[in-house]
Amino acid sequence: MDQFETEEQQVEAIKRFWKENGTALIVGAVLGLGGLYGWRFYTDKQIETKELASVAYQETIENLSAEQGFSQGQAFLEEKSDSGYAYLMALELAKKAVDSDDLAEASKQLEFVVNNAKTLTVKSVAQVRLARVQVEQGLLDDALATAEQVKDEAFASASQEIKGDVYVAKQMFDKARAAYSAAIESNDNDPMLKMKLDNLTAAAKS
């Protein structure tokens, strides 16, 4: 305020400023505090919602083996379809369906995760499992396409192994060998992969 020559001018300038802008500043402060409160309320509500979803998820998982367990799991999935727990539930339902030899239902649950999950790891888990189910269903081209979609490097070995299984089923043994070899490069501690690669020679002759 050096541009003002006297203290009185400074006071008058402050009065004018508040007269012209005071209301806006007060409203802004109120809105700012209201926004802060609103954000805290929203955050607290989100935490509470997640905690409730976690408890409900755990209870539903524990009841999956019961007679109505699958339908309860499906109801949970539909109710919490916008949460990460829905994808975890779908993976559990898919596993239960596989255990019951209901591959069509397993495929349905896994496709839901593949098409909707936002987390790469969860999506990749579903893709690998879906590809394996598709192999069991004899949907070899679908299984190959699904395995190709896996982008998470942590699942590279599993993806290549599935491709190898598909190529063996198609009697494309050179491609199967390349796929199994690539799988071993990503995971050289899996004896099953080495066995599959060793068995290719016998499979090619049969």
Accessible surface in RSA format (square Angstrom, percent):
REM  Atomic radii and reference values for relative SASA: ProtOr
REM  Chains: A
REM  Algorithm: Lee & Richards
REM  Probe-radius: 1.40
REM  Slices: 20
REM RES _ NUM      All-atoms   Total-Side   Main-Chain    Non-polar    All polar
REM                ABS   REL    ABS   REL    ABS   REL    ABS   REL    ABS   REL
RES MET A   1   123.56  64.0  83.14  55.0  40.42  96.2  74.99  63.8  48.56  64.3
RES ASP A   2   148.11 103.7 119.15 118.6  28.96  68.5  41.86  98.5 106.24 106.0
RES GLN A   3   141.10  78.9 105.49  77.1  35.61  84.8  61.45 130.8  79.65  60.4
RES PHE A   4    58.01  29.0  47.78  29.6  10.22  26.6  49.25  29.9   8.76  25.1
RES GLU A   5   159.07  91.3 121.94  92.3  37.12  88.4  46.74  90.4 112.33  91.7
RES THR A   6    62.69  44.6  56.29  57.1   6.39  15.2  59.92  80.5   2.76   4.2
RES GLU A   7   131.09  75.3 123.16  93.2   7.93  18.9  35.34  68.4  95.75  78.2
RES GLU A   8   123.50  70.9 120.24  91.0   3.26   7.8  67.36 130.3  56.14  45.8
RES GLN A   9    82.03  45.9  78.81  57.6   3.22   7.7  26.96  57.4  55.07  41.8
RES GLN A  10    57.98  32.4  57.98  42.4   0.00   0.0   2.86   6.1  55.13  41.8
RES VAL A  11    67.04  44.1  66.82  60.5   0.23   0.5  67.04  58.3   0.00   0.0
RES GLU A  12    83.20  47.8  83.20  62.9   0.00   0.0  30.64  59.3  52.56  42.9
RES ALA A  13    15.72  14.5  10.66  16.5   5.06  11.5  11.54  16.2   4.18  11.1
RES ILE A  14    75.61  43.0  73.53  54.8   2.08   5.0  75.58  54.4   0.03   0.1
RES LYS A  15   121.87  59.5 113.50  69.6   8.37  19.9  73.81  66.4  48.06  51.2
RES ARG A  16   125.44  52.7 124.16  63.3   1.28   3.1  55.31  75.6  70.14  42.5
RES PHE A  17   101.57  50.8  97.86  60.6   3.70   9.6 101.26  61.4   0.31   0.9
RES TRP A  18   131.29  52.7 124.17  60.1   7.12  16.7 104.46  55.7  26.82  43.5
RES LYS A  19   180.08  87.9 145.80  89.5  34.29  81.6  99.01  89.1  81.07  86.4
RES GLU A  20   131.95  75.8  95.19  72.0  36.76  87.5  40.31  78.0  91.64  74.8
RES ASN A  21    54.05  37.3  53.49  51.7   0.56   1.4   7.85  18.9  46.20  44.7
RES GLY A  22     4.72   5.8   0.00   N/A   4.72   5.8   4.69  12.9   0.03   0.1
RES THR A  23   103.96  73.9  98.66 100.0   5.30  12.6  65.42  87.9  38.54  58.3
RES ALA A  24    69.91  64.3  53.72  82.9  16.19  36.8  60.72  85.5   9.19  24.3
RES LEU A  25    84.43  47.0  76.85  55.0   7.58  19.1  79.66  55.9   4.77  12.8
RES ILE A  26   107.74  61.3 104.89  78.1   2.86   6.9 107.74  77.6   0.00   0.0
RES VAL A  27    73.99  48.7  72.33  65.5   1.66   4.0  73.99  64.3   0.00   0.0
RES GLY A  28    38.77  47.8   0.00   N/A  38.77  47.8  30.14  82.7   8.64  19.3
RES ALA A  29    57.66  53.0  43.76  67.5  13.90  31.6  55.31  77.9   2.35   6.2
RES VAL A  30    92.86  61.1  90.42  81.9   2.43   5.9  91.49  79.5   1.37   3.7
RES LEU A  31   122.55  68.3 114.19  81.7   8.36  21.0 115.51  81.1   7.04  18.9
RES GLY A  32    45.31  55.9   0.00   N/A  45.31  55.9  37.74 103.6   7.57  17.0
RES LEU A  33   122.29  68.1 118.08  84.5   4.21  10.6 118.52  83.2   3.77  10.2
RES GLY A  34    39.67  48.9   0.00   N/A  39.67  48.9  32.37  88.8   7.29  16.3
RES GLY A  35    44.15  54.4   0.00   N/A  44.15  54.4  37.26 102.2   6.89  15.4
RES LEU A  36    82.96  46.2  76.63  54.8   6.32  15.9  81.13  57.0   1.83   4.9
RES TYR A  37   154.34  72.1 152.11  86.5   2.24   5.8 115.13  86.5  39.21  48.3
RES GLY A  38    31.77  39.2   0.00   N/A  31.77  39.2  28.01  76.9   3.76   8.4
RES TRP A  39   159.91  64.2 154.46  74.8   5.45  12.8 133.65  71.3  26.26  42.6
RES ARG A  40   146.21  61.4 144.54  73.7   1.67   4.0  44.33  60.6 101.88  61.7
RES PHE A  41   114.57  57.3 111.18  68.9   3.40   8.8 114.10  69.2   0.47   1.3
RES TYR A  42   114.62  53.5 113.08  64.3   1.54   4.0  80.85  60.8  33.77  41.6
RES THR A  43    47.42  33.7  46.31  47.0   1.10   2.6  46.64  62.6   0.78   1.2
RES ASP A  44    90.53  63.4  85.17  84.8   5.36  12.7  28.15  66.3  62.38  62.2
RES LYS A  45   103.49  50.5 101.87  62.5   1.63   3.9  59.91  53.9  43.59  46.4
RES GLN A  46    69.89  39.1  69.63  50.9   0.26   0.6  11.13  23.7  58.75  44.6
RES ILE A  47    89.26  50.8  88.40  65.9   0.86   2.1  89.23  64.3   0.03   0.1
RES GLU A  48    82.53  47.4  81.52  61.7   1.01   2.4  28.07  54.3  54.46  44.5
RES THR A  49    67.43  48.0  66.03  66.9   1.40   3.3  52.96  71.1  14.47  21.9
RES LYS A  50   129.96  63.4 127.84  78.4   2.12   5.0  73.88  66.5  56.08  59.7
RES GLU A  51   105.54  60.6 101.24  76.6   4.30  10.2  41.95  81.1  63.60  51.9
RES LEU A  52   109.58  61.0 105.96  75.8   3.62   9.1 106.10  74.5   3.48   9.4
RES ALA A  53     3.80   3.5   3.80   5.9   0.00   0.0   3.80   5.3   0.00   0.0
RES SER A  54    42.72  36.1  42.06  56.1   0.66   1.5   9.24  19.7  33.48  46.9
RES VAL A  55    85.11  56.0  81.59  73.9   3.52   8.5  85.10  73.9   0.02   0.0
RES ALA A  56    30.43  28.0  27.60  42.6   2.83   6.4  29.79  41.9   0.64   1.7
RES TYR A  57    32.05  15.0  32.05  18.2   0.00   0.0  19.36  14.5  12.69  15.6
RES GLN A  58    91.46  51.1  91.46  66.8   0.00   0.0  35.78  76.2  55.68  42.2
RES GLU A  59    98.78  56.7  97.44  73.7   1.34   3.2  33.51  64.8  65.28  53.3
RES THR A  60    17.02  12.1  14.64  14.8   2.37   5.7   3.02   4.1  14.00  21.2
RES ILE A  61    42.04  23.9  33.85  25.2   8.19  19.7  33.85  24.4   8.19  22.2
RES GLU A  62   117.04  67.2  88.88  67.2  28.17  67.1  38.49  74.4  78.55  64.1
RES ASN A  63    68.01  46.9  66.42  64.2   1.59   3.8   5.92  14.3  62.09  60.0
RES LEU A  64    16.15   9.0  16.15  11.6   0.00   0.0  16.15  11.3   0.00   0.0
RES SER A  65   104.65  88.4  73.03  97.5  31.62  72.8  49.08 104.5  55.56  77.8
RES ALA A  66    53.51  49.2  39.15  60.4  14.35  32.7  49.77  70.1   3.74   9.9
RES GLU A  67   166.42  95.5 124.68  94.3  41.74  99.4  55.58 107.5 110.84  90.5
RES GLN A  68   101.53  56.8  99.43  72.7   2.10   5.0  41.15  87.6  60.38  45.8
RES GLY A  69     0.01   0.0   0.00   N/A   0.01   0.0   0.01   0.0   0.00   0.0
RES PHE A  70    55.80  27.9  55.36  34.3   0.44   1.1  55.36  33.6   0.44   1.3
RES SER A  71    61.37  51.9  50.48  67.4  10.90  25.1  49.41 105.2  11.96  16.8
RES GLN A  72    83.09  46.5  76.08  55.6   7.01  16.7  31.98  68.1  51.11  38.8
RES GLY A  73     0.00   0.0   0.00   N/A   0.00   0.0   0.00   0.0   0.00   0.0
RES GLN A  74    40.74  22.8  40.74  29.8   0.00   0.0  27.14  57.8  13.60  10.3
RES ALA A  75    56.26  51.7  49.60  76.5   6.66  15.2  52.76  74.3   3.51   9.3
RES PHE A  76    11.40   5.7   7.99   4.9   3.41   8.9  10.66   6.5   0.74   2.1
RES LEU A  77    10.76   6.0  10.76   7.7   0.00   0.0  10.76   7.6   0.00   0.0
RES GLU A  78   113.20  65.0  93.96  71.1  19.24  45.8  37.67  72.9  75.52  61.7
RES GLU A  79   129.96  74.6  98.25  74.3  31.71  75.5  42.81  82.8  87.15  71.2
RES LYS A  80    42.03  20.5  41.83  25.7   0.19   0.5  13.36  12.0  28.67  30.5
RES SER A  81    54.38  46.0  45.78  61.1   8.60  19.8  17.87  38.1  36.51  51.2
RES ASP A  82   136.40  95.5  97.95  97.5  38.45  90.9  46.94 110.5  89.46  89.2
RES SER A  83    28.93  24.5  22.32  29.8   6.62  15.2  28.93  61.6   0.00   0.0
RES GLY A  84    47.28  58.3   0.00   N/A  47.28  58.3  31.55  86.6  15.73  35.2
RES TYR A  85    56.15  26.2  55.32  31.5   0.83   2.2  29.55  22.2  26.60  32.8
RES ALA A  86     0.00   0.0   0.00   0.0   0.00   0.0   0.00   0.0   0.00   0.0
RES TYR A  87    23.44  10.9  23.44  13.3   0.00   0.0  14.25  10.7   9.19  11.3
RES LEU A  88    68.41  38.1  67.12  48.0   1.29   3.3  67.41  47.3   1.00   2.7
RES MET A  89     0.00   0.0   0.00   0.0   0.00   0.0   0.00   0.0   0.00   0.0
RES ALA A  90     0.00   0.0   0.00   0.0   0.00   0.0   0.00   0.0   0.00   0.0
RES LEU A  91    17.11   9.5  16.77  12.0   0.34   0.9  16.90  11.9   0.21   0.6
RES GLU A  92    62.14  35.7  59.91  45.3   2.23   5.3   2.53   4.9  59.61  48.7
RES LEU A  93     0.00   0.0   0.00   0.0   0.00   0.0   0.00   0.0   0.00   0.0
RES ALA A  94     2.34   2.2   2.24   3.5   0.10   0.2   2.34   3.3   0.00   0.0
RES LYS A  95   119.14  58.1 112.91  69.3   6.24  14.8  81.73  73.6  37.42  39.9
RES LYS A  96    56.87  27.7  53.88  33.1   2.99   7.1  28.45  25.6  28.41  30.3
RES ALA A  97     3.58   3.3   0.55   0.8   3.03   6.9   3.58   5.0   0.00   0.0
RES VAL A  98    60.53  39.8  56.22  50.9   4.31  10.4  56.22  48.9   4.31  11.7
RES ASP A  99   101.15  70.9  66.63  66.3  34.52  81.6  31.83  74.9  69.33  69.1
RES SER A 100    77.89  65.8  48.35  64.5  29.54  68.1  33.81  72.0  44.08  61.8
RES ASP A 101   125.75  88.1 103.34 102.9  22.41  53.0  28.26  66.5  97.49  97.2
RES ASP A 102    64.75  45.4  59.96  59.7   4.79  11.3  19.08  44.9  45.67  45.5
RES LEU A 103    46.53  25.9  43.72  31.3   2.81   7.1  43.72  30.7   2.81   7.6
RES ALA A 104    71.27  65.5  60.24  93.0  11.04  25.1  62.71  88.3   8.57  22.7
RES GLU A 105    35.01  20.1  32.17  24.3   2.84   6.8   7.95  15.4  27.06  22.1
RES ALA A 106     0.00   0.0   0.00   0.0   0.00   0.0   0.00   0.0   0.00   0.0
RES SER A 107    12.65  10.7  12.65  16.9   0.00   0.0   4.67   9.9   7.99  11.2
RES LYS A 108   123.78  60.4 117.41  72.0   6.36  15.2  75.22  67.7  48.56  51.7
RES GLN A 109     3.91   2.2   3.37   2.5   0.55   1.3   0.77   1.6   3.14   2.4
RES LEU A 110     1.86   1.0   1.86   1.3   0.00   0.0   1.86   1.3   0.00   0.0
RES GLU A 111    73.91  42.4  73.82  55.8   0.09   0.2  15.80  30.6  58.11  47.4
RES PHE A 112    50.89  25.5  44.73  27.7   6.15  16.0  50.18  30.4   0.71   2.0
RES VAL A 113     0.00   0.0   0.00   0.0   0.00   0.0   0.00   0.0   0.00   0.0
RES VAL A 114    17.77  11.7  15.64  14.2   2.13   5.1  15.64  13.6   2.13   5.8
RES ASN A 115   113.62  78.4  80.61  77.9  33.01  79.5  23.06  55.5  90.57  87.5
RES ASN A 116    57.06  39.3  52.38  50.6   4.68  11.3   7.47  18.0  49.59  47.9
RES ALA A 117     4.54   4.2   0.42   0.7   4.11   9.4   0.42   0.6   4.11  10.9
RES LYS A 118   175.05  85.4 142.24  87.3  32.81  78.1 119.27 107.4  55.78  59.4
RES THR A 119    79.05  56.2  72.90  73.9   6.15  14.7  44.01  59.1  35.04  53.0
RES LEU A 120    87.68  48.8  81.13  58.0   6.55  16.5  83.08  58.3   4.59  12.4
RES THR A 121    69.01  49.1  68.81  69.8   0.20   0.5  43.01  57.8  26.00  39.3
RES VAL A 122    31.34  20.6  30.15  27.3   1.19   2.9  31.34  27.2   0.00   0.0
RES LYS A 123    53.41  26.1  53.41  32.8   0.00   0.0  35.78  32.2  17.63  18.8
RES SER A 124     0.00   0.0   0.00   0.0   0.00   0.0   0.00   0.0   0.00   0.0
RES VAL A 125    29.91  19.7  28.85  26.1   1.06   2.5  29.85  25.9   0.06   0.2
RES ALA A 126     0.00   0.0   0.00   0.0   0.00   0.0   0.00   0.0   0.00   0.0
RES GLN A 127     8.83   4.9   8.83   6.5   0.00   0.0   0.00   0.0   8.83   6.7
RES VAL A 128     5.30   3.5   5.28   4.8   0.02   0.0   5.30   4.6   0.00   0.0
RES ARG A 129    97.26  40.8  95.78  48.8   1.48   3.5  26.39  36.1  70.88  43.0
RES LEU A 130     8.19   4.6   8.19   5.9   0.00   0.0   8.19   5.8   0.00   0.0
RES ALA A 131     0.00   0.0   0.00   0.0   0.00   0.0   0.00   0.0   0.00   0.0
RES ARG A 132   115.16  48.4 112.57  57.4   2.59   6.2  47.36  64.7  67.80  41.1
RES VAL A 133     9.58   6.3   8.57   7.8   1.02   2.5   9.53   8.3   0.05   0.1
RES GLN A 134    13.22   7.4  13.22   9.7   0.00   0.0   0.35   0.7  12.87   9.8
RES VAL A 135    35.69  23.5  27.28  24.7   8.42  20.3  27.28  23.7   8.42  22.8
RES GLU A 136   130.23  74.8 100.89  76.3  29.34  69.9  27.59  53.4 102.64  83.8
RES GLN A 137    62.53  35.0  29.56  21.6  32.98  78.5  16.96  36.1  45.57  34.6
RES GLY A 138    50.26  62.0   0.00   N/A  50.26  62.0  27.80  76.3  22.45  50.3
RES LEU A 139    81.55  45.4  77.06  55.1   4.49  11.3  81.55  57.3   0.00   0.0
RES LEU A 140    38.96  21.7  35.74  25.6   3.23   8.1  35.74  25.1   3.23   8.7
RES ASP A 141    96.23  67.4  88.12  87.7   8.10  19.2  34.78  81.9  61.44  61.3
RES ASP A 142    69.62  48.8  66.65  66.3   2.96   7.0   9.50  22.3  60.12  60.0
RES ALA A 143     0.00   0.0   0.00   0.0   0.00   0.0   0.00   0.0   0.00   0.0
RES LEU A 144    33.86  18.9  33.86  24.2   0.00   0.0  33.86  23.8   0.00   0.0
RES ALA A 145    51.97  47.8  43.94  67.8   8.03  18.3  50.67  71.4   1.30   3.4
RES THR A 146    10.02   7.1   9.94  10.1   0.08   0.2   0.79   1.1   9.22  13.9
RES ALA A 147     0.85   0.8   0.00   0.0   0.85   1.9   0.10   0.1   0.75   2.0
RES GLU A 148    91.53  52.5  79.87  60.4  11.66  27.8  29.98  58.0  61.55  50.3
RES GLN A 149    88.37  49.4  83.50  61.0   4.87  11.6  29.38  62.5  58.98  44.7
RES VAL A 150    19.50  12.8   0.85   0.8  18.65  44.9   0.85   0.7  18.65  50.6
RES LYS A 151   145.40  70.9 125.09  76.8  20.31  48.4  84.29  75.9  61.11  65.1
RES ASP A 152    24.19  16.9  20.55  20.4   3.65   8.6   2.37   5.6  21.83  21.8
RES GLU A 153   146.28  84.0 131.44  99.4  14.84  35.3  66.13 127.9  80.16  65.4
RES ALA A 154    86.67  79.7  44.50  68.7  42.17  95.9  57.08  80.4  29.59  78.4
RES PHE A 155    41.58  20.8  40.59  25.1   0.99   2.6  41.58  25.2   0.00   0.0
RES ALA A 156    24.35  22.4  19.21  29.6   5.14  11.7  24.12  34.0   0.23   0.6
RES SER A 157    15.06  12.7  14.24  19.0   0.81   1.9  11.76  25.0   3.30   4.6
RES ALA A 158    19.94  18.3  16.21  25.0   3.73   8.5  18.16  25.6   1.78   4.7
RES SER A 159     6.87   5.8   6.86   9.2   0.01   0.0   3.67   7.8   3.21   4.5
RES GLN A 160    44.72  25.0  44.72  32.7   0.00   0.0   3.77   8.0  40.95  31.1
RES GLU A 161    26.00  14.9  26.00  19.7   0.00   0.0   4.09   7.9  21.90  17.9
RES ILE A 162     2.89   1.6   2.80   2.1   0.08   0.2   2.89   2.1   0.00   0.0
RES LYS A 163    26.72  13.0  26.72  16.4   0.00   0.0   6.35   5.7  20.37  21.7
RES GLY A 164     0.00   0.0   0.00   N/A   0.00   0.0   0.00   0.0   0.00   0.0
RES ASP A 165    39.50  27.7  33.40  33.2   6.10  14.4  13.13  30.9  26.37  26.3
RES VAL A 166     0.00   0.0   0.00   0.0   0.00   0.0   0.00   0.0   0.00   0.0
RES TYR A 167    28.11  13.1  28.11  16.0   0.00   0.0   8.98   6.7  19.13  23.6
RES VAL A 168    46.48  30.6  42.21  38.2   4.27  10.3  42.21  36.7   4.27  11.6
RES ALA A 169    57.77  53.1  23.26  35.9  34.51  78.5  34.36  48.4  23.41  62.0
RES LYS A 170    73.26  35.7  47.71  29.3  25.56  60.8  21.47  19.3  51.79  55.2
RES GLN A 171   133.30  74.5 115.24  84.2  18.06  43.0  21.52  45.8 111.77  84.8
RES MET A 172    71.32  36.9  63.83  42.2   7.48  17.8  59.73  50.8  11.59  15.4
RES PHE A 173    38.22  19.1  34.51  21.4   3.71   9.7  34.51  20.9   3.71  10.6
RES ASP A 174   114.62  80.3 105.49 105.0   9.13  21.6  36.42  85.7  78.20  78.0
RES LYS A 175   107.44  52.4 103.17  63.3   4.27  10.2  63.28  57.0  44.16  47.0
RES ALA A 176     0.00   0.0   0.00   0.0   0.00   0.0   0.00   0.0   0.00   0.0
RES ARG A 177    91.06  38.2  91.06  46.4   0.00   0.0  47.45  64.8  43.61  26.4
RES ALA A 178    64.45  59.3  50.75  78.3  13.70  31.2  58.87  82.9   5.57  14.8
RES ALA A 179     6.29   5.8   2.81   4.3   3.47   7.9   5.97   8.4   0.32   0.8
RES TYR A 180     5.61   2.6   5.61   3.2   0.00   0.0   0.78   0.6   4.83   6.0
RES SER A 181    40.90  34.6  38.10  50.8   2.80   6.5  28.10  59.8  12.80  17.9
RES ALA A 182    32.27  29.7  28.34  43.7   3.93   8.9  29.63  41.7   2.64   7.0
RES ALA A 183     0.00   0.0   0.00   0.0   0.00   0.0   0.00   0.0   0.00   0.0
RES ILE A 184    29.57  16.8  29.53  22.0   0.05   0.1  29.53  21.3   0.05   0.1
RES GLU A 185   152.80  87.7 114.60  86.7  38.20  91.0  46.34  89.6 106.46  86.9
RES SER A 186    68.55  57.9  28.23  37.7  40.32  92.9  18.62  39.7  49.93  69.9
RES ASN A 187    55.23  38.1  50.15  48.5   5.07  12.2  13.04  31.4  42.18  40.8
RES ASP A 188    84.11  58.9  79.12  78.7   4.99  11.8  18.64  43.9  65.47  65.3
RES ASN A 189   129.85  89.5 104.62 101.1  25.23  60.7  31.63  76.1  98.22  94.9
RES ASP A 190    37.88  26.5  34.20  34.0   3.68   8.7   8.07  19.0  29.82  29.7
RES PRO A 191    97.53  71.1  92.33  84.2   5.19  18.9  94.68  78.2   2.85  17.7
RES MET A 192    97.70  50.6  96.41  63.8   1.29   3.1  85.23  72.5  12.47  16.5
RES LEU A 193     0.49   0.3   0.49   0.4   0.00   0.0   0.49   0.3   0.00   0.0
RES LYS A 194    96.43  47.0  95.91  58.9   0.51   1.2  51.69  46.5  44.74  47.7
RES MET A 195   102.49  53.1  98.43  65.1   4.06   9.7  75.36  64.1  27.13  35.9
RES LYS A 196    52.01  25.4  47.52  29.2   4.49  10.7  36.35  32.7  15.66  16.7
RES LEU A 197    45.00  25.1  39.51  28.3   5.49  13.8  39.51  27.7   5.49  14.8
RES ASP A 198   106.13  74.3  84.36  84.0  21.77  51.5  29.92  70.4  76.22  76.0
RES ASN A 199    81.28  56.1  79.50  76.8   1.78   4.3  22.23  53.5  59.06  57.1
RES LEU A 200     2.41   1.3   1.95   1.4   0.47   1.2   2.41   1.7   0.00   0.0
RES THR A 201    74.00  52.6  72.36  73.4   1.65   3.9  48.26  64.8  25.74  38.9
RES ALA A 202    66.98  61.6  56.45  87.1  10.53  24.0  61.66  86.8   5.32  14.1
RES ALA A 203    31.33  28.8  22.18  34.2   9.15  20.8  28.47  40.1   2.86   7.6
RES ALA A 204    49.10  45.1  24.93  38.5  24.18  55.0  25.14  35.4  23.96  63.5
RES LYS A 205   169.92  82.9 132.83  81.5  37.09  88.3  89.06  80.2  80.86  86.1
RES SER A 206   124.00 104.8  58.35  77.9  65.65 151.2  80.08 170.5  43.91  61.5
END  Absolute sums over single chains surface
CHAIN  1 A    13237.6      11373.9       1863.7       7530.8       5706.7
END  Absolute sums over all chains
TOTAL         13237.6      11373.9       1863.7       7530.8       5706.7
